[in-house]
Amino acid sequence: MKLSKQLMTAFAAMITLLATSAAYAQTASPEALKVENGRWYAIAAAIGLGIAAFGGALGQGRAAAAALEGISRNPGASDKMFTPMILGLALIESLVIYSLIIAFALNGKIG
């Protein structure tokens, strides 16, 4: 039983090594590589922007909820909480704008 398991493992390794060597048999043309890289840049830009927008929205929602909860507990402190809350929201939004700039830079590398 143990010999057959080792034999099957060796057979699977040989098949894998032989099958993967065919993938590197021919080199791609520079135009094909440029198209392929452009696809990856587009995917990276889309995923990065999506994650940044999701994280920014989540952070802004939690910051606003915490500020509103603090104001509802102590309405007299609303003037003191308003400016730091707006500043925090602006900083959170600036991170999303940075990711938008990076997405535009990656978009320039696609074409």
N, C-alpha and C positions, 0 to 999 in steps of 0.2 A: 504494500500500500504506500509506503513512504517513497519507494523508488518511482512509482508512477506519478506521485505528486511533484517530485523533483524534475522528472522528465517533462511533465506538462508545463512547469515553470520555465524550464529551459526552452521548450518549444515556443511558448508565448513570447519570451524575450527575443528569440531569433526572428519570429514573425514581425515583432515591433521594430527591430533594428533594420530589417530588410525593407519594410514598408516606409519607414521614415527617410531612408536614404534616397528614395525616388523623389521626394519633395525638394531636395536640393540639387537635383540633376541639371536643371536648366536655370540660368540666371534671367531675371526679369529685365525688361528694357527700362531705361530711365523714365520714360513717360508713364509706364505702368506703376513704377515705384512712386512717382509724384502723385498719381491718382490715389494710390493706396494710402500714402501719408496724409493726403487731404481728407480722406474719409476719417482717419483717426483723429485729426485735428478737429473736425466738425463734431465728432462724438465727444471728444474731451471738452470742447467748448459748451456743448449742450448739457452734459452731465454736471460740469462745474457750475454753470449758471443756475441749473435747477437746484443743486444742493445749496448754493449760496442764497437763492431766493427763499427756499424752504427754511433754512436756518435763520435768515434775517426776519422773516415773518414770524417764526416761532419766538425769537428773542424780543421782537417788538411787542408781540401780544403779551408775553409774560411781563415785560417792563410796564406796559400800560395797565395791566391787571393789578400789579403790585402797587403802582402809584394810585390807582383808583381805590384800591382797598385801604391804603394809608390815608387818603383824603376822606374816605367815608368814616373811618375811625376817628379822625381828628380834622374836622373841616377848617379849623383855624390855621392849619399848617399847609393849606393848599398853595398859598403863595410861595412858600419855601420849597415845595416839592415840584412845582411846575417847571422852573428853569432847569434843574438837573435832569428831570424826565425828558424834556425836549432835547437837551444836549446828548443824553444817552441814546435816544431814538435817532438823532442825526448821526452819531458815531456808528450805530448798528447799520443804518442805511448806507453809510460810506463804504462799509465792507462789501455790501452787495454791488455798489457802483464799481468798486475795484475789480470784482469778478466780471462785471460787464465789460470793463476795459480790456481785461485779459481775454475774454471771449472774442472781442473785436480784433485783438492782435492775432489770435489764432485763426480767425476768419480770414485775415490778410495772407496767411500762409497757405490757405487752401488752394487759391487760384494761381 
